[in-house]
Amino acid sequence: MDMEGLDPQKLIGCPPLMPWQKFAEWIGMADEPIVVRTWIDRGYLPSLKVGKRVMVNVALLTRQLMEQEWAL
């Protein structure tokens, strides 16, 4: 999972599901929300469609990031 600009520390205290636009704001990508939508469309971010809304599954993303090894 390659998501440049995504800091896992910004996910702390986040709700389990979040509208993708709000998620873009939350992680500091409000100036480029289309990047976040592209990550969803390409399957880089776990998502769930609720009615007409596309939500980021923040709980699953957090788990995936915590299981991933980070090279410093």
Secondary structure, 3 states (H helix, E strand, C coil): CCCCCCCHHHHCCCCCEEEHHHHHHHCCCCCCHHHHHHHHHCCCCCEEEECCEEEEEHHHHHHHHHHCCCCC
